[in-house]
Amino acid sequence: MSPKVKDKDTGLTDVLEAIESRIIFGELKPGDELTEDGLIETTGAKRHVVRAALDQMIRSGLVTKQRGHSARVRRFTTIEVNELYHMRAVLHLEAVRIMPLPAVAADVLHLREILSDYEAAVEAGAAALQIHRLNDRFHRAIWALSRNSLLEEMIDALNIRSAAIRSHGITHAGWLSQARIEHREMIDVIERGDRDRLARLVVDHMHPTRRIWEDMHGMKGGDQQR
């Protein structure tokens, strides 16, 4: 179990990070109950902060709550996973379609700098949460090339909802190695303006972590798009 935070002034961001990391990395399982009293005990935060954190995670889709019942970690059905990944692919492909390519040198350099930080963290054996955040930062920088802030927000919303699925690859050595190769290729094709190759990469890149998650949960959803 995660250590209790001693600081009684624990803020909303701290509580969100504490709960989200436990969900994302599997300490809290799909369907697990999240009570205010339990979260106050494990985070050391005040009730109104815990309540605000739960409300925000319910809105993001990481947590669900039915009237008269406690909040629970979202449990995905096969249909929900298929729909989620279908829409992620749609949005990713639209971002690739509209982004100006080849990218300007400053944008390419920015991507390479983020990738360097990501690879350094992997090689140093950094905490999974740090690697997860750097991975998200890298992909957000790619979607920012679309120059469409609303599209970026929609992609980010589905990334948050799928975080508990996507994050399982962070602790999988084989996938980490493959992800680094694919990240480098994404930058290369962005730099030279190969839109078709980038479109294939961003879709194919989503599925290995999904398969890892499905295997762990005994699901056979496959990669079919609806």
C-alpha positions in Angstrom: 0.0 0.0 0.0 1.2 3.5 -0.7 2.6 5.3 2.4 0.3 7.7 4.1 1.0 11.4 3.4 1.7 13.1 6.7 1.1 16.7 5.6 -2.5 17.6 6.6 -2.4 20.5 4.1 -2.1 18.1 1.2 -3.5 19.8 -1.9 -5.8 18.7 -4.7 -2.9 18.1 -7.1 -1.1 15.9 -4.6 -4.2 13.9 -3.9 -5.0 13.5 -7.6 -1.5 12.3 -8.3 -1.5 9.9 -5.4 -4.8 8.2 -6.4 -4.3 8.3 -10.1 -0.9 6.6 -9.8 -2.4 3.8 -7.7 -5.0 3.3 -10.4 -2.7 3.7 -13.3 -0.1 1.2 -12.0 -2.6 -1.4 -10.8 -2.4 -1.0 -7.0 -6.1 -0.1 -7.2 -7.9 -2.6 -9.5 -10.9 -2.1 -11.7 -14.0 -2.2 -9.6 -12.2 -1.4 -6.3 -14.1 0.9 -4.0 -12.9 4.4 -3.3 -14.3 5.8 0.0 -13.7 9.3 1.2 -12.7 7.9 4.7 -10.2 5.5 3.1 -8.6 8.1 0.9 -8.4 10.5 3.8 -6.5 7.8 5.7 -4.1 7.0 2.8 -3.4 10.6 1.6 -3.7 12.6 4.8 -5.8 15.2 3.0 -8.9 16.9 4.2 -12.3 15.6 3.2 -13.2 18.5 0.9 -9.9 17.9 -1.0 -10.6 14.2 -1.3 -14.1 14.9 -2.5 -12.9 17.4 -5.1 -10.3 14.8 -6.3 -13.0 12.1 -6.7 -15.3 14.5 -8.6 -12.5 15.4 -11.0 -11.6 11.7 -11.6 -15.2 10.9 -12.2 -15.4 13.6 -14.8 -12.2 12.4 -16.5 -13.5 8.8 -16.6 -10.9 7.1 -14.4 -13.5 6.6 -11.7 -17.3 5.9 -11.8 -20.0 6.5 -9.3 -23.7 5.6 -9.2 -26.2 7.4 -7.1 -26.3 6.0 -3.6 -23.0 4.0 -4.0 -19.3 4.7 -3.4 -17.0 5.7 -6.2 -15.1 2.8 -7.8 -12.2 2.4 -10.2 -13.6 2.2 -13.7 -14.1 -1.3 -15.0 -13.8 -1.5 -18.8 -15.9 -3.9 -20.9 -14.5 -5.2 -24.2 -17.0 -2.9 -26.0 -15.8 0.1 -24.1 -12.2 -0.6 -24.8 -12.9 -1.1 -28.5 -14.9 2.2 -28.6 -12.2 4.1 -26.7 -9.4 2.9 -28.9 -11.5 3.5 -32.1 -12.0 7.2 -31.1 -8.4 7.6 -30.0 -7.3 6.4 -33.5 -9.8 8.8 -35.2 -8.5 11.8 -33.3 -4.8 10.9 -33.7 -5.3 10.4 -37.5 -7.1 13.8 -37.7 -4.2 15.5 -35.9 -1.7 13.9 -38.3 -3.9 14.9 -41.3 -4.0 18.6 -40.4 -0.5 19.2 -38.9 1.9 21.2 -41.1 4.6 18.8 -42.3 7.5 18.7 -42.5 7.7 20.4 -39.1 9.9 23.4 -38.5 13.3 22.9 -37.0 12.3 24.3 -33.6 9.5 21.8 -33.2 11.7 18.9 -34.2 14.3 20.0 -31.7 11.6 20.3 -28.9 10.5 16.7 -29.6 14.1 15.4 -29.5 14.7 17.2 -26.2 11.6 15.6 -24.6 12.6 12.2 -26.0 16.1 12.6 -24.6 14.6 13.2 -21.1 12.3 10.2 -21.6 15.2 7.9 -22.6 17.4 9.1 -19.8 14.6 8.3 -17.3 14.2 4.8 -18.7 17.9 4.1 -18.7 18.2 5.4 -15.1 15.4 3.1 -13.9 13.3 6.1 -12.9 9.9 5.7 -11.2 7.2 4.4 -13.4 5.1 7.5 -12.8 7.9 9.8 -14.0 8.3 7.7 -17.2 4.6 7.8 -17.8 4.5 11.6 -17.5 7.4 12.0 -19.9 5.7 9.7 -22.4 2.6 11.7 -22.2 4.6 14.9 -22.6 6.2 13.6 -25.7 2.9 12.7 -27.3 1.3 16.0 -26.3 4.1 17.8 -28.1 3.3 15.8 -31.2 -0.5 16.6 -31.1 0.4 20.3 -30.5 1.8 20.3 -34.0 -1.8 20.1 -35.2 -2.2 23.7 -34.1 -5.8 22.9 -33.0 -6.2 23.4 -29.3 -9.7 21.8 -29.2 -8.4 18.7 -30.9 -5.5 18.5 -28.4 -8.0 18.8 -25.5 -10.1 15.9 -27.0 -7.1 13.7 -27.4 -5.9 14.5 -23.9 -9.3 13.6 -22.4 -9.3 10.2 -24.0 -5.6 9.7 -23.0 -6.7 10.3 -19.4 -9.6 7.9 -19.6 -7.3 5.2 -21.1 -4.4 5.9 -18.7 -5.0 2.8 -16.7 -4.8 0.7 -19.9 -1.9 2.6 -21.5 0.3 2.7 -18.5 0.8 -1.1 -18.2 3.5 -0.9 -20.8 5.6 1.4 -18.7 6.8 -1.5 -16.5 7.1 -3.9 -19.4 10.8 -3.9 -20.5 10.1 -5.3 -24.0 7.6 -2.5 -24.8 9.8 0.2 -23.4 12.5 -0.8 -25.8 10.0 -0.8 -28.7 8.4 2.4 -27.7 11.8 4.2 -27.8 12.4 3.0 -31.3 8.9 4.1 -32.5 9.3 7.5 -30.8 12.5 8.1 -32.7 10.9 7.1 -35.9 7.9 9.4 -35.3 10.4 12.4 -35.0 12.2 11.3 -38.1 9.0 11.1 -40.2 7.7 14.4 -38.8 11.0 16.0 -39.8 11.0 14.7 -43.3 7.2 15.2 -43.8 6.1 11.6 -44.3 2.5 11.9 -43.4 1.4 8.4 -44.4 4.1 6.7 -42.3 3.3 8.9 -39.3 -0.4 8.0 -39.6 0.4 4.3 -39.5 2.9 4.8 -36.6 0.5 6.7 -34.3 -2.2 4.1 -34.7 0.0 1.0 -34.4 1.8 2.6 -31.4 -1.4 2.4 -29.3 -2.0 -1.3 -29.4 0.9 -3.1 -27.7 0.1 -1.6 -24.2 -3.6 -2.4 -24.9 -2.7 -6.1 -25.5 -0.6 -6.2 -22.3 -3.6 -4.8 -20.4 -6.1 -7.2 -22.0 -3.8 -10.2 -21.3 -3.6 -9.2 -17.6 -7.4 -8.9 -17.4 -8.3 -11.9 -19.4 -9.9 -9.9 -22.2 -9.9 -10.8 -25.8 -11.0 -7.5 -27.4 -8.4 -7.6 -30.2 -7.7 -4.5 -32.2 -10.9 -4.3 -34.2 -12.1 -0.9 -35.0 -15.9 -0.2 -34.9 
